[in-house]
Amino acid sequence: MHRSLLRSAIHHYRHFSSSPSIPALYSFLQPSIFPLHQNPNPQNPKSQSPPSSPSPQTQSSLESSLLSSLQSLNTDLAWKTFKSLTSLSLLPSSPSLTNSLISHLASLPDRLSLKRAFVSSVYVLEKSPNCISVETFASLFRAFRTADTLSPALSLFKAMLKNRCFVPFSLWGLETIEMAKKNDVNFRAFLTVFHENCRVAIEERIEYMRPDLGSCNVIIDSCCRILESISDAEKVLDLMSSLGLEPDLNSFGSLAYLYALKGNEQRIYELDKLMDALGFCNKEIFFTNLIHGYVKSCRFELASSIILRTLKERKEEEFDSNILDENTYNEIVNSFIKKNKTEKLAALIIQSQEIESSFSKPTNPNCSVGFGIMNACVELGHLDKAHKVLDEMSLQNASIGLGVYSCILKAYCKEQRTAEAAQLVAEINTGGLQLDSPMYDTLIDASMTCQDFQSAFSLFEEMREARLPDLKTSYLTIMTGLTENNRPELMASFLDEIISDPRIEIQTHDWNSIIHAFCKVGRFEDAKRTYRRMIFLRFEPNNQTYLSLINGYVSCEKYFNVLMLWTEVRRNEKVKFDNGLIDAFLYGLIKGGFFDAVMQVVEKANEMKIFVDKWRHKQAFMEKHKKLKVAKLRRKNYRKMEALVAFKNWAGLN
């Protein structure tokens, strides 16, 4: 039947210039480019005089005009010149000129130029089939693909077959398959032409016209998923045998999907046995397609049975990989939830966990079926349904795997529901399961991000109780978060809680962070207590410790505290004085008017050969003590007067 349709279509092409109307198939050609009209006053053919043959000079002139217009990219003039040639029943004497015209038209982005390219190529095929080059045909089919116009592409190929102009399948097939997959009408039109191409390839024994295995698999898959036709799919499979192509896993996978969709269990059984006979050991593609077919046809029990069978037949080395891909899990979850089958999802997870627990090697939690299902629930925005599945499993007193929990925990993190996450972690630990350090790190990071400090502390305590060896990342996350949020009191209490834990390496800079934070918010007594606590626990203060305290005291004019700190520091032989520390002490002590101590700092600077910029300290003195008189000090405190004089001499103020 399809051959008669092809002959009919070709007949339309042969008479396109004399038909009274344009067939529906060629509505692409409207408005007409080669005018299709009837003579309103037909005359007797015998009375018409035969047309005179054009002179060689006329043809040469038209061809020269065509060439120059193409070279100057004058498309309209080129087309007009070509029409003048065709009106004289002529073609350019040089095939390269014809090919240049068609290629030029096909390269342009507008549909009118593509129509012209199509019509001119069909015309040339009728006149001189061997005139158009393979490269020109390739450019045409690429242009059809770009414009997403399947009908003219198929029509052109039919005209090529009719005129025995044979080209490789890859030239036209690959471009048209993608367009044909848009809907069932397009694909049926393509399938007819595909079968005709293969018939010619077999009968004429033309190897390059034969499609390859990949193309045939795409066509079988489209028969199964677009047409959902067993007969069409099996016809393509038979055709592959005639072409000498052996079906592979993808071929059988597409058929498995269709048989499952149609509920043809006998064909599935036969296909399964055939794959065994052909030596296909890895049936992952086969099983996945069966699941897709069963899920789409809402045969949930059968889909679950295939998932469990896939799990049972997996090899030991595959325990660290997923048995199904993410898209498959998404389709399973979407279909089950759409039909309110959450209890069946729970039952599937329970059964899969029983199988996974029987393996000699433990399954990676993130590769379990439970994880795949729950992760799909979360990713598809069905967190409430994931909870429902969890509740259903709890009602059945089923053990719940870590992979099931981890998906919900990740969802909590994403939605910053950290209090619920901390509560769920407690339940997990009570159930005898144990999260790994990265999961705790993620949860604590989420808690600190949304300033849920209590959950962060609770989770960290769970980590410690679980005896996880790596606590450093979460510890730093908490300390950094508290610093950024100016919560030194929480930093201090947190440090006190973990100070004795040998897994956490606390250093001087941790205490410095707390002291600096206290000073930043003006809580100097707390800063001082932290400093004392630090020394009591035998942590050695460093220059940064002292600088934080000095700058804090100076900012609130507690200069006596600077003096007390200097008295303590000057006796500590472990302190490594540098320019910054000397400068800070000088500034604070000058502001406070403790010139005796100031000169002690100057002496220390001289001893350590540390350069001091005196200008800043002159300014500090003038701002604070401009009206201070030496004579007045002489009467009250002779020692202080001497220190003031010594300072002025040093600073150059006398």
C-alpha positions as CSV (number, residue, x, y, z in Angstrom):
1,M,0.0,0.0,0.0
2,H,2.8,2.4,0.9
3,R,4.3,1.9,-2.6
4,S,1.1,3.1,-4.2
5,L,1.1,6.1,-1.9
6,L,4.6,6.9,-3.0
7,R,3.8,6.6,-6.7
8,S,0.8,8.9,-6.1
9,A,3.0,11.5,-4.3
10,I,5.7,11.3,-7.1
11,H,2.9,11.8,-9.6
12,H,2.0,15.1,-7.9
13,Y,5.7,16.3,-8.3
14,R,5.8,15.3,-12.0
15,H,2.8,17.5,-12.8
16,F,3.2,20.3,-10.2
17,S,3.3,22.9,-13.0
18,S,0.0,21.9,-14.6
19,S,-2.2,20.7,-11.7
20,P,-5.4,22.8,-11.1
21,S,-4.7,23.0,-7.4
22,I,-1.9,22.3,-5.0
23,P,-2.3,19.0,-3.0
24,A,-2.5,19.3,0.8
25,L,0.8,17.6,1.1
26,Y,2.4,20.6,-0.7
27,S,0.8,23.4,1.1
28,F,4.4,24.2,2.1
29,L,4.7,25.6,-1.5
30,Q,2.0,28.2,-1.1
31,P,2.1,31.0,-2.2
32,S,3.3,29.4,-5.4
33,I,6.8,30.1,-6.5
34,F,6.5,28.5,-9.9
35,P,3.1,29.8,-10.7
36,L,0.5,27.0,-10.9
37,H,-2.3,28.3,-13.2
38,Q,-4.7,27.1,-15.9
39,N,-5.2,28.7,-19.2
40,P,-8.7,30.1,-19.1
41,N,-9.1,29.7,-22.8
42,P,-7.6,26.4,-23.8
43,Q,-6.9,26.1,-27.5
44,N,-6.7,23.0,-29.6
45,P,-3.1,21.7,-29.3
46,K,-3.0,21.3,-33.0
47,S,-3.5,25.0,-33.6
48,Q,-0.6,25.9,-31.3
49,S,2.8,26.4,-32.9
50,P,5.7,24.6,-31.3
51,P,7.9,26.9,-29.1
52,S,11.1,28.1,-30.7
53,S,14.3,26.8,-29.2
54,P,16.3,29.4,-27.3
55,S,19.6,30.4,-28.9
56,P,22.9,29.5,-27.3
57,Q,23.5,33.2,-26.8
58,T,20.3,33.6,-24.8
59,Q,21.3,30.7,-22.5
60,S,24.8,31.9,-22.1
61,S,23.6,35.4,-21.2
62,L,21.1,34.1,-18.6
63,E,23.8,31.8,-17.1
64,S,26.2,34.8,-16.8
65,S,23.5,36.8,-15.2
66,L,22.8,34.0,-12.7
67,L,26.5,33.6,-11.8
68,S,27.0,37.3,-11.3
69,S,23.9,37.7,-9.2
70,L,25.0,34.8,-6.9
71,Q,28.5,36.3,-6.6
72,S,26.9,39.6,-5.6
73,L,24.4,37.8,-3.3
74,N,21.5,39.3,-5.2
75,T,19.1,36.5,-4.3
76,D,16.0,37.9,-6.0
77,L,17.8,38.5,-9.3
78,A,19.4,35.0,-9.2
79,W,15.9,33.5,-8.7
80,K,14.4,35.5,-11.4
81,T,17.2,34.5,-13.8
82,F,16.8,30.8,-12.9
83,K,13.0,31.1,-13.6
84,S,13.8,32.6,-17.0
85,L,15.9,29.5,-17.7
86,T,13.2,27.1,-16.6
87,S,10.6,28.9,-18.6
88,L,12.7,27.9,-21.6
89,S,12.9,24.3,-20.3
90,L,16.6,24.9,-19.7
91,L,19.0,24.2,-16.8
92,P,22.4,25.9,-16.3
93,S,24.9,24.0,-18.5
94,S,27.3,23.8,-15.5
95,P,26.1,21.6,-12.6
96,S,28.2,23.7,-10.2
97,L,26.1,26.7,-11.0
98,T,22.9,24.8,-10.2
99,N,24.4,23.6,-7.0
100,S,25.5,27.0,-6.1
101,L,22.0,28.4,-6.5
102,I,20.4,25.7,-4.4
103,S,23.0,25.8,-1.7
104,H,22.8,29.6,-1.5
105,L,19.0,29.5,-1.1
106,A,19.2,26.8,1.5
107,S,21.8,28.8,3.5
108,L,19.4,31.8,4.0
109,P,17.3,31.9,7.1
110,D,14.0,32.9,5.6
111,R,11.3,30.4,4.6
112,L,10.8,31.9,1.1
113,S,14.4,31.1,0.2
114,L,14.0,27.5,1.6
115,K,10.8,27.1,-0.5
116,R,12.7,28.2,-3.6
117,A,15.6,25.8,-2.8
118,F,13.1,23.0,-2.4
119,V,11.2,23.7,-5.6
120,S,14.3,24.2,-7.7
121,S,15.9,20.9,-6.4
122,V,12.7,19.0,-7.3
123,Y,12.7,20.6,-10.7
124,V,16.3,19.8,-11.3
125,L,15.8,16.2,-10.2
126,E,13.1,15.7,-12.8
127,K,15.3,17.2,-15.5
128,S,18.8,15.9,-14.6
129,P,18.9,13.7,-11.5
130,N,22.7,13.5,-11.4
131,C,23.1,17.2,-11.5
132,I,22.7,17.9,-7.8
133,S,25.7,17.0,-5.6
134,V,25.6,15.1,-2.3
135,E,26.9,18.2,-0.5
136,T,24.0,20.2,-1.9
137,F,21.5,17.7,-0.7
138,A,23.1,17.7,2.7
139,S,22.8,21.4,3.0
140,L,19.1,21.2,2.0
141,F,18.3,18.6,4.7
142,R,20.2,20.6,7.3
143,A,18.1,23.6,6.3
144,F,14.9,21.6,6.7
145,R,16.0,20.5,10.1
146,T,16.8,24.0,11.2
147,A,13.4,25.2,10.0
148,D,11.7,22.2,11.5
149,T,9.9,21.4,8.3
150,L,9.5,17.6,7.9
151,S,7.0,17.4,5.0
152,P,9.3,19.0,2.3
153,A,12.2,17.0,3.5
154,L,10.3,13.7,3.0
155,S,8.9,15.0,-0.3
156,L,12.4,15.8,-1.5
157,F,13.7,12.3,-0.6
158,K,10.7,10.7,-2.4
159,A,11.6,12.7,-5.5
160,M,15.2,11.5,-5.2
161,L,14.1,7.8,-5.0
162,K,11.7,8.2,-7.9
163,N,14.5,9.6,-10.0
164,R,17.0,7.0,-8.8
165,C,19.2,9.7,-7.0
166,F,20.5,7.6,-4.2
167,V,22.4,9.1,-1.2
168,P,23.7,7.8,2.1
169,F,21.0,7.3,4.8
170,S,23.0,9.4,7.2
171,L,22.6,12.4,4.9
172,W,18.8,12.6,5.2
173,G,17.8,10.1,7.9
174,L,19.6,11.6,10.8
175,E,18.1,15.1,10.1
176,T,14.5,13.9,9.5
177,I,14.3,11.4,12.5
178,E,14.5,14.2,15.0
179,M,11.8,16.2,13.3
180,A,9.7,13.1,12.9
181,K,9.8,12.3,16.7
182,K,7.7,15.4,17.4
183,N,4.3,13.6,17.1
184,D,2.7,10.4,15.8
185,V,1.6,11.9,12.5
186,N,5.1,13.1,11.6
187,F,6.6,9.8,12.6
188,R,4.2,7.7,10.5
189,A,5.0,9.8,7.5
190,F,8.7,9.3,8.1
191,L,8.3,5.5,8.8
192,T,6.8,5.0,5.3
193,V,9.7,6.7,3.6
194,F,12.1,4.8,5.8
195,H,10.7,1.5,4.8
196,E,10.9,2.5,1.1
197,N,14.5,3.6,1.5
198,C,15.4,0.2,3.1
199,R,13.6,-1.7,0.3
200,V,15.6,0.1,-2.3
201,A,18.8,-0.4,-0.4
202,I,18.2,-4.2,-0.2
203,E,16.9,-4.6,-3.7
204,E,19.6,-2.5,-5.3
205,R,22.3,-3.8,-2.9
206,I,23.4,-0.2,-2.0
207,E,25.3,-0.4,1.2
208,Y,25.5,3.3,2.0
209,M,21.7,3.6,1.9
210,R,21.4,1.2,4.8
211,P,20.7,2.7,8.2
212,D,23.1,1.8,11.1
213,L,22.1,0.1,14.3
214,G,21.9,3.4,16.3
215,S,19.4,4.9,13.8
216,C,17.3,1.7,13.8
217,N,17.2,1.7,17.6
218,V,15.9,5.3,17.5
219,I,13.2,4.3,15.0
220,I,12.2,1.2,17.1
221,D,12.1,3.3,20.2
222,S,9.8,5.8,18.5
223,C,7.5,3.1,17.3
224,C,7.3,1.9,20.9
225,R,6.9,5.3,22.6
226,I,5.3,7.6,20.0
227,L,3.2,5.2,18.0
228,E,2.9,2.5,20.8
229,S,2.5,0.0,18.0
230,I,3.8,-3.5,18.5
231,S,3.3,-4.4,14.8
232,D,5.3,-1.3,13.6
233,A,8.1,-2.0,16.1
234,E,8.4,-5.6,15.1
235,K,8.4,-4.7,11.4
236,V,11.4,-2.5,12.0
237,L,13.0,-5.4,13.9
238,D,12.4,-7.8,10.9
239,L,13.8,-5.1,8.6
240,M,17.0,-4.9,10.7
241,S,17.4,-8.7,10.1
242,S,17.1,-8.2,6.4
243,L,19.7,-5.4,6.6
244,G,22.1,-7.7,8.4
245,L,21.9,-5.7,11.7
246,E,21.7,-7.6,15.0
247,P,19.5,-6.0,17.7
248,D,21.3,-5.0,20.9
249,L,20.2,-4.1,24.5
250,N,18.6,-0.9,23.4
251,S,16.6,-2.6,20.8
252,F,15.3,-5.1,23.3
253,G,14.8,-2.4,25.9
254,S,12.4,-0.5,23.7
255,L,10.4,-3.6,23.0
256,A,10.3,-4.4,26.7
257,Y,8.8,-1.0,27.4
258,L,6.1,-1.5,24.8
259,Y,5.2,-5.0,25.9
260,A,5.0,-3.9,29.5
261,L,2.8,-0.9,28.5
262,K,0.5,-3.2,26.6
263,G,0.5,-5.9,29.3
264,N,1.8,-8.5,26.9
265,E,3.5,-10.8,29.5
266,Q,4.0,-13.7,27.0
267,R,6.2,-11.4,24.7
268,I,8.1,-10.2,27.8
269,Y,8.8,-13.8,28.8
270,E,10.0,-14.7,25.2
271,L,12.1,-11.6,25.0
272,D,13.7,-12.4,28.4
273,K,14.6,-15.9,27.3
274,L,15.9,-14.7,23.9
275,M,18.3,-12.3,25.7
276,D,19.5,-15.2,27.8
277,A,20.1,-17.3,24.7
278,L,22.0,-14.5,23.0
279,G,24.3,-14.1,26.0
280,F,23.1,-10.7,27.3
281,C,24.1,-10.9,31.0
282,N,23.5,-7.3,32.0
283,K,19.8,-6.7,31.7
284,E,19.8,-3.3,33.4
285,I,18.3,-1.5,30.3
286,F,15.8,-4.3,29.8
287,F,14.6,-4.0,33.5
288,T,14.5,-0.2,33.4
289,N,12.3,-0.2,30.3
290,L,10.0,-2.8,31.8
291,I,9.6,-0.6,34.9
292,H,8.8,2.5,32.7
293,G,6.2,0.5,30.8
294,Y,4.5,-0.9,33.9
295,V,4.6,2.5,35.7
296,K,3.0,4.3,32.8
297,S,0.3,1.7,32.5
298,C,-0.2,1.9,36.4
299,R,0.7,-1.8,36.9
300,F,2.4,-0.9,40.2
301,E,2.7,-4.5,41.6
302,L,4.5,-5.6,38.4
303,A,6.8,-2.5,38.5
304,S,7.7,-3.3,42.1
305,S,8.5,-6.9,41.3
306,I,10.9,-5.9,38.5
307,I,12.6,-3.4,40.8
308,L,13.1,-6.2,43.4
309,R,14.3,-8.6,40.7
310,T,16.8,-6.1,39.5
311,L,18.1,-5.7,43.1
312,K,18.4,-9.5,43.5
313,E,20.3,-10.0,40.3
314,R,22.8,-7.2,40.8
315,K,26.5,-8.2,41.1
316,E,28.6,-7.7,44.2
317,E,30.8,-5.1,42.5
318,E,27.7,-3.0,41.8
319,F,26.8,-2.5,45.5
320,D,28.2,1.0,45.4
321,S,26.1,2.1,42.4
322,N,22.4,2.7,41.9
323,I,20.3,0.0,40.2
324,L,18.1,2.7,38.6
325,D,18.8,6.2,37.3
326,E,17.3,9.4,38.7
327,N,14.8,9.8,35.9
328,T,13.4,6.3,36.5
329,Y,13.0,6.9,40.3
330,N,11.3,10.2,39.5
331,E,8.8,8.5,37.2
332,I,8.2,5.7,39.7
333,V,7.5,8.2,42.5
334,N,5.4,10.6,40.3
335,S,3.1,7.7,39.2
336,F,2.8,6.1,42.6
337,I,2.0,9.5,44.3
338,K,-0.4,10.5,41.6
339,K,-2.5,7.4,42.3
340,N,-2.1,7.8,46.1
341,K,0.0,4.7,46.4
342,T,2.3,5.8,49.2
343,E,1.7,2.6,51.1
344,K,3.0,0.7,48.1
345,L,6.1,2.8,48.0
346,A,6.6,2.1,51.7
347,A,6.2,-1.7,51.1
348,L,8.7,-1.5,48.2
349,I,11.3,0.2,50.4
350,I,10.7,-2.4,53.2
351,Q,11.1,-5.3,50.8
352,S,14.2,-3.8,49.1
353,Q,15.8,-3.3,52.5
354,E,15.3,-6.9,53.4
355,I,17.1,-7.9,50.1
356,E,19.9,-5.4,50.7
357,S,20.5,-6.6,54.2
358,S,21.0,-10.2,52.9
359,F,24.0,-9.2,50.8
360,S,27.4,-10.3,51.9
361,K,28.7,-6.8,51.3
362,P,26.7,-3.8,52.8
363,T,25.1,-1.5,50.3
364,N,26.1,2.1,50.2
365,P,23.1,3.9,51.8
366,N,23.1,6.5,49.0
367,C,22.7,3.7,46.5
368,S,19.8,1.9,48.2
369,V,16.4,1.7,46.6
370,G,15.0,3.5,49.7
371,F,17.3,6.4,49.1
372,G,16.4,6.6,45.4
373,I,12.7,6.7,46.2
374,M,12.9,9.2,49.0
375,N,15.3,11.4,47.1
376,A,12.9,11.5,44.2
377,C,10.1,12.5,46.6
378,V,12.3,15.4,47.9
379,E,13.6,16.5,44.5
380,L,10.1,16.5,43.1
381,G,8.8,18.7,46.0
382,H,6.9,15.9,47.7
383,L,8.5,16.2,51.2
384,D,5.1,15.7,52.8
385,K,4.7,12.5,50.9
386,A,8.2,11.4,52.0
387,H,7.0,11.9,55.6
388,K,3.9,9.8,54.8
389,V,6.1,7.0,53.5
390,L,8.3,7.2,56.6
391,D,5.2,7.1,58.9
392,E,3.8,4.1,56.9
393,M,7.1,2.2,57.5
394,S,7.0,3.0,61.2
395,L,3.4,1.8,61.5
396,Q,4.6,-1.6,60.0
397,N,7.4,-1.6,62.6
398,A,9.9,-1.9,59.8
399,S,13.5,-1.0,60.2
400,I,14.4,2.2,58.3
401,G,17.7,2.4,56.5
402,L,20.0,5.3,56.7
403,G,19.5,6.1,53.0
404,V,15.8,6.8,53.7
405,Y,16.6,9.2,56.5
406,S,19.4,11.0,54.8
407,C,17.1,12.3,52.0
408,I,14.8,13.9,54.5
409,L,17.7,15.4,56.4
410,K,19.0,17.0,53.2
411,A,15.6,18.4,52.5
412,Y,15.4,19.9,56.0
413,C,18.8,21.5,55.3
414,K,17.6,22.9,52.0
415,E,14.5,24.4,53.6
416,Q,16.4,25.4,56.8
417,R,14.1,23.4,59.0
418,T,17.1,22.7,61.2
419,A,15.2,22.1,64.5
420,E,13.3,19.2,62.9
421,A,16.6,17.9,61.5
422,A,18.2,17.9,64.9
423,Q,15.2,16.0,66.3
424,L,15.3,13.4,63.5
425,V,19.0,12.9,64.1
426,A,18.2,12.1,67.7
427,E,15.7,9.5,66.5
428,I,18.2,8.0,64.1
429,N,20.8,7.6,66.8
430,T,18.2,6.1,69.2
431,G,17.4,3.5,66.4
432,G,21.0,2.4,66.4
433,L,22.0,4.0,63.1
434,Q,24.9,6.5,62.8
435,L,25.3,9.3,60.4
436,D,28.7,10.1,58.9
437,S,30.7,13.2,59.5
438,P,29.9,14.9,56.2
439,M,26.1,14.6,56.9
440,Y,26.6,16.2,60.4
441,D,28.8,18.9,58.8
442,T,26.0,19.7,56.3
443,L,23.3,19.8,59.0
444,I,25.4,22.0,61.3
445,D,26.3,24.4,58.5
446,A,22.6,24.8,57.7
447,S,21.8,25.4,61.4
448,M,24.5,28.1,61.6
449,T,23.3,29.7,58.3
450,C,19.8,30.2,59.7
451,Q,21.2,31.2,63.2
452,D,19.7,28.1,64.8
453,F,22.6,27.9,67.3
454,Q,20.8,25.5,69.7
455,S,20.3,22.9,66.9
456,A,24.0,23.3,65.9
457,F,25.1,22.6,69.5
458,S,22.8,19.7,69.8
459,L,24.0,18.1,66.5
460,F,27.6,18.7,67.6
461,E,27.0,16.9,70.8
462,E,25.4,14.0,68.9
463,M,28.6,13.9,66.8
464,R,30.7,13.6,70.0
465,E,28.5,11.0,71.5
466,A,28.7,9.0,68.3
467,R,32.5,9.0,68.7
468,L,33.1,10.2,65.2
469,P,36.8,11.0,64.8
470,D,36.5,14.1,62.5
471,L,35.0,17.0,64.4
472,K,37.2,19.8,63.0
473,T,35.0,21.0,60.2
474,S,31.8,21.3,62.3
475,Y,33.8,22.9,65.1
476,L,35.2,25.6,62.8
477,T,31.7,26.1,61.3
478,I,30.2,26.8,64.7
479,M,33.0,29.1,65.8
480,T,33.0,31.1,62.6
481,G,29.2,31.4,62.6
482,L,29.2,32.7,66.2
483,T,32.0,35.1,65.5
484,E,30.2,36.5,62.4
485,N,27.0,36.9,64.5
486,N,28.8,38.6,67.4
487,R,27.9,35.9,70.0
488,P,31.0,35.7,72.1
489,E,29.1,34.4,75.2
490,L,28.1,31.3,73.2
491,M,31.6,30.9,71.9
492,A,32.9,30.9,75.4
493,S,30.4,28.4,76.7
494,F,30.9,26.2,73.6
495,L,34.6,26.2,74.1
496,D,34.2,25.3,77.8
497,E,32.1,22.3,76.8
498,I,34.6,20.8,74.4
499,I,37.9,21.9,76.0
500,S,38.6,18.4,77.3
501,D,37.8,16.6,74.0
502,P,41.1,15.3,72.6
503,R,39.6,15.1,69.0
504,I,39.4,18.9,68.9
505,E,42.6,20.9,68.7
506,I,41.9,24.2,70.4
507,Q,44.6,26.9,70.0
508,T,45.3,30.4,71.1
509,H,43.6,31.9,68.1
510,D,40.3,30.4,69.2
511,W,40.5,32.2,72.5
512,N,41.6,35.4,70.7
513,S,38.4,35.2,68.6
514,I,36.3,35.2,71.8
515,I,38.3,38.0,73.4
516,H,38.1,40.1,70.2
517,A,34.3,39.5,69.9
518,F,33.7,40.5,73.5
519,C,35.8,43.7,73.1
520,K,33.9,44.5,69.8
521,V,30.6,44.6,71.6
522,G,32.0,46.4,74.6
523,R,31.9,43.5,77.1
524,F,35.3,44.1,78.5
525,E,34.8,42.3,81.8
526,D,33.8,39.2,79.9
527,A,36.9,39.7,77.6
528,K,39.1,40.0,80.7
529,R,37.5,36.8,82.3
530,T,38.1,34.9,79.0
531,Y,41.7,36.1,79.1
532,R,42.1,34.8,82.7
533,R,40.4,31.5,81.7
534,M,42.7,31.1,78.8
535,I,45.8,31.6,81.0
536,F,44.4,29.3,83.7
537,L,44.0,26.5,81.1
538,R,47.7,27.1,80.1
539,F,47.0,28.6,76.7
540,E,49.8,31.1,75.9
541,P,48.5,34.6,74.9
542,N,50.1,36.2,71.9
543,N,50.4,39.7,70.5
544,Q,46.9,39.5,69.0
545,T,45.4,38.7,72.4
546,Y,47.0,41.8,73.9
547,L,46.2,44.0,70.9
548,S,42.5,43.1,71.2
549,L,42.4,43.9,74.9
550,I,44.4,47.2,74.5
551,N,42.3,48.4,71.6
552,G,39.1,47.5,73.5
553,Y,40.2,49.3,76.6
554,V,41.3,52.4,74.7
555,S,38.0,52.6,72.8
556,C,36.1,53.0,76.1
557,E,38.9,55.1,77.8
558,K,39.7,52.4,80.3
559,Y,43.3,53.4,80.4
560,F,44.0,52.0,83.8
561,N,43.3,48.5,82.4
562,V,46.0,49.2,79.8
563,L,48.4,50.0,82.6
564,M,47.5,46.8,84.5
565,L,48.0,44.8,81.4
566,W,51.4,46.4,80.7
567,T,52.5,45.6,84.3
568,E,51.6,42.0,83.7
569,V,53.1,41.8,80.2
570,R,56.4,43.4,80.9
571,R,57.2,40.6,83.3
572,N,56.4,37.9,80.8
573,E,59.6,36.8,79.1
574,K,57.6,34.8,76.5
575,V,56.0,37.9,75.0
576,K,57.5,38.8,71.6
577,F,57.3,42.5,71.4
578,D,56.9,44.0,67.9
579,N,56.2,47.4,66.5
580,G,52.4,46.9,66.7
581,L,52.3,45.9,70.3
582,I,54.8,48.6,71.4
583,D,52.8,51.2,69.5
584,A,49.5,50.1,71.1
585,F,50.8,50.2,74.6
586,L,52.4,53.6,74.1
587,Y,49.2,55.1,72.7
588,G,47.0,53.8,75.5
589,L,49.4,54.7,78.3
590,I,49.9,58.3,76.9
591,K,46.2,58.8,76.7
592,G,45.9,57.7,80.3
593,G,48.7,59.9,81.4
594,F,50.9,57.1,82.8
595,F,54.2,58.6,81.7
596,D,56.3,56.4,84.0
597,A,54.9,53.4,82.2
598,V,55.3,55.2,78.9
599,M,59.0,55.5,79.5
600,Q,59.2,51.8,80.4
601,V,57.7,51.0,77.0
602,V,60.1,53.4,75.3
603,E,62.9,51.6,77.2
604,K,61.7,48.2,76.0
605,A,61.5,49.5,72.4
606,N,65.1,50.8,72.6
607,E,66.2,47.5,74.1
608,M,64.4,45.5,71.4
609,K,65.6,48.0,68.7
610,I,62.0,48.6,67.6
611,F,61.3,51.8,65.7
612,V,58.5,54.0,67.0
613,D,56.8,56.7,65.0
614,K,56.7,59.6,67.5
615,W,54.3,61.8,65.5
616,R,51.2,59.7,66.4
617,H,52.1,59.8,70.1
618,K,52.7,63.6,70.0
619,Q,49.2,64.0,68.7
620,A,47.8,61.7,71.4
621,F,49.5,63.8,74.1
622,M,48.3,67.1,72.6
623,E,44.7,65.9,72.4
624,K,44.6,64.7,76.0
625,H,47.2,66.6,78.0
626,K,47.7,69.9,76.2
627,K,47.1,72.0,79.4
628,L,49.2,69.8,81.7
629,K,51.9,71.9,83.4
630,V,55.2,70.5,84.7
631,A,55.4,73.1,87.5
632,K,52.0,71.9,88.8
633,L,53.2,68.3,88.8
634,R,56.4,69.2,90.6
635,R,54.4,70.4,93.6
636,K,52.2,67.3,93.6
637,N,54.2,64.3,92.4
638,Y,57.9,64.8,91.7
639,R,58.3,61.3,90.2
640,K,55.4,61.8,87.7
641,M,56.9,65.2,86.8
642,E,60.2,63.5,86.0
643,A,58.5,61.0,83.8
644,L,56.6,63.7,82.0
645,V,59.8,65.7,81.3
646,A,61.5,62.5,80.1
647,F,58.5,61.8,77.7
648,K,58.6,65.4,76.4
649,N,62.3,65.2,75.8
650,W,61.8,61.8,74.0
651,A,58.9,63.1,71.9
652,G,60.5,66.4,71.1
653,L,57.8,68.5,72.8
654,N,60.1,70.9,74.7
